[in-house]
Amino acid sequence: MRLQAKHPLFLLIAMLVLFSGCTSRPDKVVIGVALSVQNHQAVRLAADEINQAGGIRGVPLELAGMEWQFRDAGQPSEILQWAERFANTEELVAVIGHSDSASTLSGAAFYNQHRVPQIVTIATSPAITNVGNWTYRLCLSDAKQGPALARYAVEKWGKKRIATFYVNDDYGRGVAQMFEQEVRRLGGSIVSSVMHRNILRPDDQQLVQSTVDRLNSEGQPELFALFQREEAANWTIEAIRRSGSKAEILGGDTLGTVEFLKAPPQEAQGIRFSQFFFPDSSSPRAAKFVTDYRRLAGDAPGYGQAFAYDAVYLLAEAVREAGFSRDDVKSYLDRLIEEKRRVGGVGGSYTLGPDHDGRRDLYIAEVRDGGFKVLARLPVD
């Protein structure tokens, strides 16, 4: 009888211990940042806002990796060292990055093996799609961007004879292949397709210049499509201008960066490019982000900064709603996919598809007077 009388007390104690364990909170929530330094101010801004509002369920948010001076196309050994450091950080719930496709793919294998949620912000290679169950992407894949750009060039802009220059990496090959396939499907022709190194060496420059000069002497193309990064694109644009070509120039999303838009106006003026981020002046939150970022960084934000900011808030919401573990964060992201829930951000609203890729609007913008003007919104399936 005495044991039976005490039994409810034992149950109560056990339940209290269990309840205490389930509701225990860490001292901090850590997010790993594997982004190029141009995006650091945006993640700092988001983290500071969250902490000033009381943290995540009362727990402060901390950013790891901010001392890493990451550059695009980083060394695989360096990427894996940081990936291991992130995975071994006990309070870390996810990693944001990387800033280019090659680095993203290098890190993704490790993150998926060690069950670390990875939020990709601006790496667009089709190879990232379905790379692993723990990798999610906020931007469009080039499997979507490439065909959308081709439809715009051929159907909306009326360009039939097109030459492409693209960087020899996961980004350049992916978007160029998708773009060229769709151009041909629509009845256009690719009159030249030139692949080169990311950083142009003298032989690359000679190849680009000789190709431009040859095409100009033949009276074609109507359009140059550049799937390059800033430095190579600037050199190629100069080569096109030097040749006297009257062809228009269309760039991929890498020409939609703040850094590229600082190019000399006489060289960049009139170039069109794809753009993921179109600040909505009717959105108070988006307007505040642009104002606050400009005040802190001294410059306007681009889509890389907007998506980095949104990624921090996405992960904060995942922890707030689901819990403090990596498994909790993944369960929240998977629930967004399952419920087809639209997520609002300063970079625009989006959903995550079953392939873990973002579904969002794509815009065409034109460089004007050191800034840009949005010309069209492209439907993306």
Stockholm file with secondary structure:
# STOCKHOLM 1.0

chainA/1-381         MRLQAKHPLFLLIAMLVLFSGCTSRPDKVVIGVALSVQNHQAVRLAADEINQAGGIRGVPLELAGMEWQFRDAGQPSEILQWAERFANTEELVAVIGHSDSASTLSGAAFYNQHRVPQIVTIATSPAITNVGNWTYRLCLSDAKQGPALARYAVEKWGKKRIATFYVNDDYGRGVAQMFEQEVRRLGGSIVSSVMHRNILRPDDQQLVQSTVDRLNSEGQPELFALFQREEAANWTIEAIRRSGSKAEILGGDTLGTVEFLKAPPQEAQGIRFSQFFFPDSSSPRAAKFVTDYRRLAGDAPGYGQAFAYDAVYLLAEAVREAGFSRDDVKSYLDRLIEEKRRVGGVGGSYTLGPDHDGRRDLYIAEVRDGGFKVLARLPVD
#=GR chainA/1-381 SS CHHHHHHHHHHHHHHHHHHHHHHCCCSCEEEEEESCGGGHHHHHHHHHHHHHTTTBTTBCEEEECTTCCCCSSCCHHHHHHHHHHHHTCTTEEEEEECSSHHHHHHHHHHHHHTTCCEEESSCCCGGGTTSCTTEEESSCCHHHHHHHHHHIIIIISCCCEEEEEEESSHHHHHHHHHHHHHHHHTTCEEEEEEEECSSCCHHHHHHHHHHHHHHHHTTCCSEEEEECCHHHHHHHHHHHHHHTCCCEEEECGGGGSTTGGGSCHHHHTTCEEEESCCCCTTCHHHHHHHHHHHHHHSSCCCHHHHHHHHHHHHHHHHHHHHCSSHHHHHHHHHHHHHHTCCBCCTTCCBEECTTSCEECCEEEEEEETTEEEEEEEECCC
#=GC SS_cons         CHHHHHHHHHHHHHHHHHHHHHHCCCSCEEEEEESCGGGHHHHHHHHHHHHHTTTBTTBCEEEECTTCCCCSSCCHHHHHHHHHHHHTCTTEEEEEECSSHHHHHHHHHHHHHTTCCEEESSCCCGGGTTSCTTEEESSCCHHHHHHHHHHIIIIISCCCEEEEEEESSHHHHHHHHHHHHHHHHTTCEEEEEEEECSSCCHHHHHHHHHHHHHHHHTTCCSEEEEECCHHHHHHHHHHHHHHTCCCEEEECGGGGSTTGGGSCHHHHTTCEEEESCCCCTTCHHHHHHHHHHHHHHSSCCCHHHHHHHHHHHHHHHHHHHHCSSHHHHHHHHHHHHHHTCCBCCTTCCBEECTTSCEECCEEEEEEETTEEEEEEEECCC
//
